[in-house]
Structures are given as C-alpha cells and as structure tokens.
Amino acid sequence: MRTKPTAADNSKDRTMKTHPLGFRIEREIKEALVKAAKDDHRSVSSLVELVLERWLKDRGYLGQQLDKVA
C-alpha cells in the first residue's frame, strides 16, 4: 500500500520529462520574451511553454486532461 503519490499518479506534476525544442525568432520578440519572463518571475522557457500551451488549448489541439497550474 502506497502512502505517497508518485509523479505517475499526478498528471499535473511539473517534474514530468520535457523535450527540447529549438527555433529562431526576431530580436524584438526575444527581447520582449525576456522582459515578460522577468516581470512574471519565470524563465523564458517556462513563459514560452505557457503561451504555447494556452494557444493550443484555445484552439482544441491540446486536451483538458493535460491542464497545468500556471
């Protein structure tokens, strides 16, 4: 009998394995991302993931079962 939930038990757990993604963007966009991330006390990577996740959910590409608390 388990008493402590594991990462597999919680789909909202931020420790799940992530996958790298690299791409090029305009300097102005990157500068805005860096400022926005700093203002929101996040990493740029975290902010990009949040924005992409919301965009995908809004358009029905990402299911509700993957909801994450921002």
N, C-alpha and C positions, 0 to 999 in steps of 0.2 A: 504494500500500500504506500503510495507516494504522498508526501505531505507538502512538498514544494512544487509548484508548477515549473515546467521546463520551457525553453524557448519554443519547442514544438507545440506546446499547449496554447500558446498565445500568438495569434497571427498578427497582433499589433506590436509585437516586440521589435524594437529598433535594432536588435543585435542580429537579425537575420542576415545572411550572406548577401552582399551587394556586388554589382558587376560594374567594372569601369566603362566609361563612355567618354570618348574624346571628340571634340569638334572645334571648329574655328568660328569666331564671332568678331564683329566690328568692335573697334576700340571703345567707341562711345557706349555700346551695350555692356561691355565688360566693366567699364568704369562705373556705370550705373548699378550693375550687379554687386560690385564690391561695396559701394556705398550703402545700398539697400541691405545687404547681408550684415554689414557692420551695425547699421541702425537697428536691425532686428535681432542683434546678438546671435547670429548664425554664421556658419561657414558659407562660402559661395556655393559649394557643392550641395549643402543642405537646402539653400534657397532655390537653386535650380531644380532640385528634386521636388520640392514643394510646389513650385509653379507648374512644372510638367504634370505632376500628379493631379492637380486641380483641373488643369486644361483637359487632360484625358478623361477624368471622371465627368466633367461637364458635358463632354461630347459622347459619352457612353462607351469609350474604349477601355475603361478600367472599372471593374465591378465593385460593388459596395462592400463585398466581403474583405476587401483589402484596405478599408478605411484606416487611417492613421491619425493620431492626435498631433496637431502641429505645435 
